[in-house]
Amino acid sequence: MDYRLIQDDEKDKVVHIRNYCFRHAYSGKKLEDFLHWFQVSKAIGAFDGTKLAGQLMVLPLEMTIHGKQFHMGGISFVATYPEYRNSGIMKQLVMRSLEEMKQQEQIVSILGPFSVSFYRHFGWDLFFDKLKYNISAEQLNTHKKAVGSISRFSYTEGREQLKLVKEIYHIYALKTNGMMIRTDDWWSRLELREPEAFFVISKDELGKPQGFMRYAIKDRTFEVLDSITLNLAAERVLWNFIEVHRSSLDEVIGEAAAFQSFGSQWSEPQFKKEVIQDIMIRIVDVEKFLTVYPFKNRTKTLYLNVTDTYAPWNQGIYVIDSNGVKKLKENSLSVECLEMDISSLSSYLAGYHELDWYRGQEKAKGSERVLKDWNQAIPKEQPQFYGHF
């Protein structure tokens, strides 16, 4: 089996394997979107002679972690023909993707797993608990007075306002841990995949945009595709906007962060909620990650012992002090370290849980003093991530 980057003139093979392995074949705008991302991404293939047996794509994206922007490799369109499954092909593709991301300086990686245990084995781990909600029309009553105004538009009418939406999103993404940075390419992707979507912008009393919602209405279901607000007043304006649709709806569906206790402040919060864990993160290059990581209140030298079977360049002991980050050539340092494998370390530094949780789950080892020093140095904001690859 030959593992290599897939060339532009082999795109038909990529489309074929993708359409075979997933439920719905791409055509029209979705195919156009897929081919664009094939062109700008690194597609890695497993070839049996000239036949493409398996593939994955690494999308060039960016995200924020505690206020810092990181180049991120988004793993997507992972597929293997059935006659080649369970033969180690996907293992080799995943390992090759890590090497490719390191070379491209994509310091972190995100994916939506078909199997959490499979990708956890290769160093990814869960880092965001997503709440899916379903609110019946009868339950749709926030009983909160909203002060402000709205402006509604679509891709075909009033799309000049899309600039305001992008600005609001970018402001929110930069200040919110874990958010994906949306480039013009990504906004185009959203349009190609949901061309019938509508937008509504929430404005304050002075007419300044403070939030937006991207949504779709189909078969009496109001689906919130995006809801980004800079303050509570903007959030109330947008939900009041949804409420005025109540007579023509059966339900409202959408997603929020589980840790935000979405809807608990409403008069009747007992609507259907489901926690989904379908986003995983991995640090690709630990040394570069630690070099730019925004440690807080770090007064002591920190020591870290990382285990990483599938990205061996990460394995070893790191020293973090006022001079920066140094990876020791040999594991001969006789000091107490925080010991974590790469999957747990990735979710921990992204803000998923505090260190005591990892210790309680036997995912972190260290003395009380070591854990106290690390706990003091790590920001405490939980992440949010709503991208879909």
N, C-alpha and C positions, 0 to 999 in steps of 0.2 A: 504494500500500500504506500502510495506517495502522498505526502502531506505538504501542501504549498498554497500560496496565495492564488485565488481564482482570477483569471485574466478577463478583461472587458469583453473579449470576443466569445467568452464562455457563459455569458449571462443567461442564455436560453436554458442551459443545464441547471442553473440556480433557480430559475423560475419553475422549472419542471419539478425539481425535488421539493421545493417549497409547496407547490400546489398539491403534490401527491401526499405529503406528510401532514398537512393541516386540513381542517374541515372544509374551508371555503377557498376555492381557487380565486386568485386575484385577476381582475380585469378593469378596464377603464381607469378612473382616477387612482384607485388603490394600486393598480399595477404600475402606473406612472410614478407614484410615490415610492414603491418598492424599488424600481429601477434607479431612481435618483439616489436612494440611500445605498444601493449596491455600488454606484459610481464613487461616492464620497467615503465609503467605509472600507475596512479591510475584511474581505471575505476569504476565509480559510477553508480549503477543501481537502477531502480525502479521496484520492483517485485510484481506482482499480484499472490500470491501463489508462484509457481515455474516458472511462465512465466515472462520473462524479458519484461517489458512494455516500458521502456525508459532508456536511458543511456547517459553519456558523459564521455570523457577521459581527464585527466589532464596530459599533457606531461611534463617531468622534463627537462626544458631548462634554458638557461641563456641569458642575454642581457646586453648591456651597456647603462647607462644613464649618460650623461655628464662625461664620463671617468671612472665611477664606474661600476663594474660588480654586477649584481643582479641575484639571483635565480628567475626564472620566471616559472609560470605555464601556459602552452599553452593549451587553451581549444579547443578540437577537437572532431570530430565524434559524434556530438550531434544528437540524433535521438529518436523519439517516434513513436510507431505504431499509425496509424490514429484513431483507435477506442479509444485511450487513450488521444488524443490531446484535448486541451482546458479544461483540468480538473485539472490544477495546478501542474502536474507532473514536468514540466520543471522548474518551480519556485523552487520547493523543491530540484531538482538536482543542480541547480545553487547555492542555499544557502549552500547545503552540500559541493559543490566544494570549496567554500570560506573557510569553516571550515577546509577542508582537506589541502588546500594550506597553510593556516596559520600554521597548525600543522607541515607541511613539510618545513616551513620557506621559502616558495616561496613568496617573498615580493611583487612581481608584477605579473600581469597576462595579457596575450595577447590573442586575438581571432580574427577570421575573421567572422563577423556576417552574419547570414541569414536575420537579421533585426536589423538595427542600433537602432531604438527606443526601441526594446525589451531589448537589452543588456544595453542601456543607463539607462533604468529604474532600472537596478540592479547594476549600478555604474561604468560600463565601458564607455569610450568615445573615439571618433576619435582622432588620434594624428599624422597621416601621410597622406599627400595628394600625391598619387602616380600618375605619368604621364605614360599613355600607349601611345606608338607612333607606327605609321605605315608609313614607308618611301618607296615610290615607287622606282624602280630601276632608273628611269629617274631623280629623285630628289637626288639620292645618290652621292653627290659630295661635300666634305667638303672644297676642295681647300686649304688644310693646309699641308705644308710640314712636313713629319714625319722623325725623326732621331732616328734610333734604329733598332733592329732586332726582329724576332719572332721565336718561336718554337711551332710547332703544334703536338698534340698527342690525343689519345683516351684512353678509359678504357682498350682496348685490345692491343694497340700498344704504347709503350712509357709511360706506366702508372707510372713508377718510378718518372716522373716529377710531379705527383699529389702532392707530398710532397711540392714542390715549390708553387703550387696553394694554398694549405692550409696555408702556411706561409704568403703569400701575403694577403689572406683574413683576417687572424687573426690580422695582423698589422693594416689593415684598420678598422676592427671592433672595436679594442681597442681605436682607436683615433676618431671614428665617433659616434656621439650621436644616440642612438636608435637601433643600429645594434644587431642582434642576434649572439651570440657566437656559432660557429659550432663545435660540438664534432665529433669524428670519427663515432659515431652512425648516426649523421645527414648527414655526407658525404656519408656514406653507403646508407642512405635513398635516396639521390639524384641519386646515381648510380642505385639503384633498380628501381627507377621511370623513369629515362632517360638513360638507358644503352647504347643507340646509340649516346649519346652526344659526341661532340668533345671539345677540349680545345686548346686555343692558348695563349702563354705567351709572353708578351712584355718585351723586354730587352733594357737597355740603351747601349750607345756606348762602355761601358766596359764589357758588357755581364751580368750585374746584373738585375735580374727580378724586374720589376716595376709595373706590372699589368697582369691581365689575363681576358679571356673571355671564358665562357662555352656556347656552342651554339649547335643548331640542324638545319639541312636543310631537309625540306620535302615539296614536291610538289611546288618547286620554291619559297618557303618561308624560309628566313633566320631568325630564332628566337634566339634572345640574351637571354639566360637563366640567365646568370650572367655577369656583367661587372664591375670589380673592378680595379681601377687604383690608384697609389700613387701620380701621378703627371700628368700634362697636356700632356707632351711628350708621355707618355705611352698610354694615351687615343687616341692621334692622330695616333699612330702606329696601334692600334687595329681597328680603323675605316678605315684606309687605307687598312688593311687586308680585311675588309668586302667589300670595294669598288672593289677589284680585282675580286670578285664574280659577279659583276654586270651583265655581259652578260648571266649568268645562273639563274638569280633571277627575280621575279616579285616584291618582297617587302621584307623589313626588319622590324621585329616587336620586341618590347622589353619594358622594364619599366625603369623609372628614377624618381628622386624626382622632384615634380612640382616646388619647390622653387628654383631649380638650373637653371631654364629656359633652359632646354635641347634643343640644336640645334640652339639657338638664335644667336650664333656666326658664324654659317655656312653662306655660300654665299647665299643659298636658303633655308631659314628655314620654308617655308610655307608648311610643310607636316602635315599629320593628327595627332592630339594629343587629348587625352581624359583624364580628371582628374578623378581618381577613389578613393573613400574613403571607404576602406574595411578592415581597420586594427584599432582595438580598444585596449585601455590599461586601467588597473585598478590597483590602489594600494590596496594590500590585507591587509597589516599591516602598518598603517601610522606611528606609533611610531618608528618601526624599520627602515622604509624607511627614515624618517627624520634624524635618527641617523647617517646614512651613506651617506646621500645626500651631494654632494659637493657644498655647498653654496659658493658664490664668494663675496668678498668685503663686508662681513656682519660686520657692525660696531655697529649696534643697536640690542637690544633684539627684537625678532620677536614673535608675538602672532598670533595664528591660531585657528579658530573655525570651526571644521569639522562636517558636517552632513552626516551620513551614515546609512541608514535604514536597509540594509541587511548584514552589518558587524558591529554590534553594538559596538564591541570592539574599533572601530575607532572613534566613536562619542565622541566629547568633545573638550576641549581647550588645546592647546599645547604651551609651552614656549620654545623658542630656543634661547640660549645665550651661553656665553663662557664656561659654565659648561656642555653643551650638550642639550639634549632634555628631557623635562619633561611633562607628561600628568597629568593634574590636576584631582583630584578625583571628584571634584564638580565644576560646571560651575558658580562659585561665584566671579571670578576675575573681578574687576571693571576697566579694561583697554580696549582700543580700539583694536579690532582684525581684521585680514583679515578673512572674512566669505566666505566659499565655500563648495559646496557639493562634495562628493568624486569623482564623474565623472569629473567635471571641474578641480578639484585640480590635478587629475591624469594626464590629458593631459597638464595642465599648467606646472607642475614640470618636465614633459618630454620634454618641449621646443616647444610645438605646436604653441602657440601664446604668446605674451607678455600680461602683466596683464591688460593693458588698453583695450585690445580686449575683455577680459572676463567681465570687468566692463561694457563696451558698450553693451554687449549681456545680461546684467543682470545676469551674472553667478558668479560675485564676488562683495562683498560689503566691504567698508572700507573707512576711511577718506583719504584725500590727503596725509597726513603724513604717514599713514600706507601703502598705496599703493607705495609711494616713497621708503620707507624702504625695502619693499619686492622686488620691481623692481630692486633695486640696488644689492640685494643679490642673484638673480637667474641668472644662466648662460643663454646665449642668442643663443645657437646653436640649430637650428631646427633638428628634428630627421629624420632618414631614417630607414625603416624596410622592408625587402624583403622576409621574410620567409612565407611559405605557409604550413598550417597544414592540 
